[in-house]
Amino acid sequence: MQGKLAEFEKRGAELVALSVDSVEDGKALAEREKLSLTLLSDPTRKVIQAFGIDDPGNEISWPAVYVLAPDGSVAWRAFLQSYKERPPVEDILAAVDSAKSAK
């Protein structure tokens, strides 16, 4: 998604990633992968639990993509089996467009 960041920005959308990793690990990842999107750290998994994507057996989150509407509600989501999977960016952008037009 980093490669399509400009498409999200054109739509007024912000990409944010959330993980159980520490802030330091997130910074190292961002530098190594040359990421400019916002990386948030949730080592206690409270936010992850609130989104219903906690994997307590492994103390990580299940991979997921959420699109939030301007009012903060969940407009679209995709749950995935592996961190290596992602829905097509076109699907996410369509969800962003739909969420914006539903104001």
C-alpha positions in Angstrom: 0.0 0.0 0.0 3.0 2.3 0.5 3.4 2.4 -3.2 -0.1 3.7 -3.7 0.1 6.2 -0.8 -0.5 9.1 -3.2 -3.8 7.6 -4.3 -5.0 7.6 -0.7 -3.7 11.1 -0.1 -5.6 12.4 -3.2 -8.8 11.1 -1.6 -8.0 12.7 1.7 -7.4 9.3 3.3 -4.6 8.5 5.7 -2.9 5.1 5.9 -2.1 4.0 9.4 -0.6 0.6 10.5 -1.1 -0.9 13.9 1.0 -3.6 15.5 2.1 -5.1 18.8 5.6 -4.1 18.1 7.4 -1.6 20.2 7.8 2.0 19.0 11.5 1.3 18.5 10.8 -1.8 16.4 8.2 0.2 14.3 10.8 2.9 13.7 13.4 0.3 12.6 10.8 -1.3 10.3 9.9 2.1 8.8 13.5 2.9 8.1 14.3 -0.5 6.7 11.3 -0.6 4.4 11.3 3.1 3.6 7.7 3.5 4.9 6.2 7.0 5.2 2.8 5.9 6.5 2.0 6.2 10.2 3.0 3.2 12.3 1.3 2.9 15.7 2.4 0.6 18.5 0.0 -1.3 20.7 2.1 -3.7 22.8 -0.7 -4.2 25.3 -3.1 -5.1 22.4 -5.9 -2.9 23.8 -6.8 -1.3 20.5 -6.2 -4.6 18.7 -8.7 -6.2 21.1 -11.2 -3.4 20.5 -11.1 -4.1 16.8 -11.6 -7.8 17.4 -8.4 -8.9 15.7 -6.4 -10.1 18.8 -4.7 -13.5 18.5 -4.1 -14.1 22.2 -2.4 -17.5 21.6 0.4 -15.8 19.7 0.1 -12.4 21.4 -0.2 -10.6 18.0 -3.0 -9.3 15.9 -4.7 -11.1 13.0 -4.0 -9.2 9.8 -6.8 -6.9 8.9 -7.6 -3.8 6.8 -10.2 -1.2 8.0 -11.6 1.8 6.3 -13.1 4.3 8.7 -15.8 6.7 7.6 -15.4 10.4 8.4 -17.6 9.9 11.5 -15.2 7.2 12.8 -17.4 4.3 12.1 -16.1 1.2 10.3 -17.1 1.5 6.7 -15.3 -1.5 5.4 -13.0 -4.2 6.6 -11.1 -7.3 5.4 -9.8 -10.0 7.7 -6.8 -12.0 6.4 -5.1 -15.3 7.3 -1.5 -14.0 6.8 0.4 -10.8 7.1 1.7 -11.5 3.6 -1.9 -11.1 2.2 -3.6 -7.8 1.5 -6.8 -7.1 -0.4 -6.3 -5.4 -3.8 -5.5 -1.7 -3.3 -8.3 -1.0 -5.8 -10.8 -2.6 -3.4 -9.5 -0.4 -0.5 -9.6 2.7 -2.6 -13.2 1.9 -3.7 -14.1 1.5 0.0 -12.5 4.9 0.7 -14.5 6.5 -2.1 -17.7 4.8 -0.9 -17.1 5.9 2.8 -16.5 9.5 1.7 -19.7 9.7 -0.5 -21.8 8.2 2.4 -21.4 11.4 4.5 
